[in-house]
Amino acid sequence: MAPDKLHGLVLSGGESRRMGQDKGLISTGSVAWVNRAGKLLQHIGLPVAVMIREEQKSAYSAEVLSEFELIADHPLPVGGPLRGLLSFHRLYPQSDVLVLPCDMPKLAVEVPEALIAFYLKNPEYEAWVYEHQKVLQPFPGIFSAQLLAAVRVKIEKGRLAGHGLTRLLNSSKTAHLVSVDETSFRNFNSPHDF
């Protein structure tokens, strides 16, 4: 069972240039990847939001399951996944967030479940992620409301040095589990990845 303070977020706002089509709307077994990721979070017991860009709203409104909250990212001076996380944080400033990208369709439910158990056992940290091939992996990852608030303040004061999630994880109080599961951590960025 997931804790009340934890919310699920599917990031599907990338431009998918290498794939040549919107990755969140690609279907495997008649289920769009964005819905597969959302269902995985829902299965764990989390409320689910899907983060997109404003220009994706029409296509996603027609595809995303009605039980998932569809959110367009907020214009911020950062881009990429951090923009999605901070846009979510603006709406849910008290929530910690378990983040999945839409482009990890092979992710097994046991991976985020183990991460939640790790998060619950180690509450003194600001972020909880996996280490895969000796690198901290932001996805799946849990980011605390406290960490996101601190990042927001740094942005407001012009003090954020870089805005990549790996850099953020390396400079924060991050707890990590070591993963040996090659399949689950594979994301699909181009047609050659299939």
N, C-alpha and C positions, 0 to 999 in steps of 0.2 A: 504494500500500500504506500502510495506517495504522500509525503507530508503536505499539509495545507498551504504552506508558504511557497511551494514549488509550482511553477507554471511551465508548460511545454511550448516551445516555439520552433516552427519549421521555417527556415530561411529559404525563400524561393524568389529572391529579387535580383539575382544575377542576370547578366545579359546573355549568357549561353552562346557566346560568339563561336567558340571552337566546336560546339555541338551542332550549330546551325539551326537550332530550334529551341524553344523554351523547355529546359530540362524538367521543370516541375510538371509540365503537361504531357510528358512522355508517359505512355502506358506500358505496363508489363502485366500480362494476365488480366487485361481490361481495367486495371487500377492505375490511375495517374500517380506518378512518383510523389507528388505533393500530398496526395491523400494516403498513400502507403505510409509515409513518414508520420503524418498526423494520426493515423490509426494505431501505429506503434506507440506513440505517446499516450494516446487515449487508453490503450490496453493496459498501460502501466498505472492508469488512474489519474492522469494529469488533465487539467483543462488545456485546450490547444488553441494557439493562435498561429496564423500563417502570415509571414511578412513578405510583402511584394513591393514593387515600384508602382507609383500611381498609374502609369501607362499600361500596366498589366491588369488593372482592376476588371475590365470588361470580360476578358478571357477567363480570369480566375473566378469571377462571380458565377460563371456558368459551370465551372468544373469542380470547385472546392466543395466538399461536403458541408451541408448547412450547419452542422454542429461545431464547426471550426470557425473561429473569429478571423476574419480577413482584415489585415491592417496594412495600409500603405506607409512606407517609410517616410520619416520627417526630414526636410532639408537640413542637413547638418554639415559642418566643415570637415567631416570625415566620410569615407566611402566604405564600400565593401560590407562584410559581415558586421563590423563594429557599428556601422550606421544602423543596421537592422536591430542589433542588440540595444543600442541607445534609444532608438525609436520606440521599442517595446518598453524600455525602462521609463520613458516619459509617461506612458499610460498606466504602468504597474510599478510604481517606484518602491513598493514594499516587497515585491516578489523576487525570489531567486528564480533563475530560469535555466531549464534544461534545453539546450539548443541542438537541433538536428538540421543538417542541410537536406534539401530535397534530392540530392544526387548521390545518395548512398543506399541504393535499393536492395543491397545484399545484407544490410545491417540486421543482425539477429536481436530480438527483444532482450535477450539475456545481457547484452552489452550495456544498454542504458540502465537496466535493472541493477546490475552490479555497481554501476556508477552511483546510483541513488543510495544503495546500501553503504557505499564508501563515504558519500557526502554526509549521511546521517551519523556515521561513526567518527567523523573528523570535522566537527562544526567550526573549529577554530580557523579554518582556511577561508580564502576569498573566492577560489575557483577550484574545481575538481574535474580533472581530465584524464585521458589515457596517454601513456607514453608508448609510441609505436615506432620501432626501428630507431630508438634512442632520441626521438624528437617528441616534444609535447604536442599533442593533437588537439586543436580546439573543438573538434567535433567527433563524436558527441561530447558535449561539455556542459558543466553546470557553472554558471556565473552568479555570484551573490549580488543582491541589491546594493550592498555596501560597496562592492568593487565598482559597479556601474555608476553609482553616485559619485564616487571619487574620480572616475574618468570624466564624467560630465563636468565636474568642477574644474578639472585640468583643462578641458577644452575651452570652457568659459574664460579662463585666465590665460589662455594661449600657451599653456605649459605641457601639452601632450607631445612627447617626443616620439613621433611615428605613430601609426595607428593600425598596425598589423596585429592580429590576435595572438600570434605566436610571441611577438615582442611583449605584448601585454601580459601574457601568461608567465613569461620568463622574468618579468619585473614585479610580479605580484606574489602574494602568499598563495601558491598553487600546490595542491596535493595531487599526486598522480598514481594511477595504477599502471602496471606494465602489461601490455597486451601482446599476445602471440597469434591472435586471430587475424590472418591476412585477409580473408574474405570480407569480413564486416567493415574493415576500414578502407575498402576500395571505393573511391568515388569515380563517377563516370563523367568525364569532361568533353569527350569527343566521340564520334561514331566508332573510332578505332578501339575504344575501351570496352566495347561489348564482346 
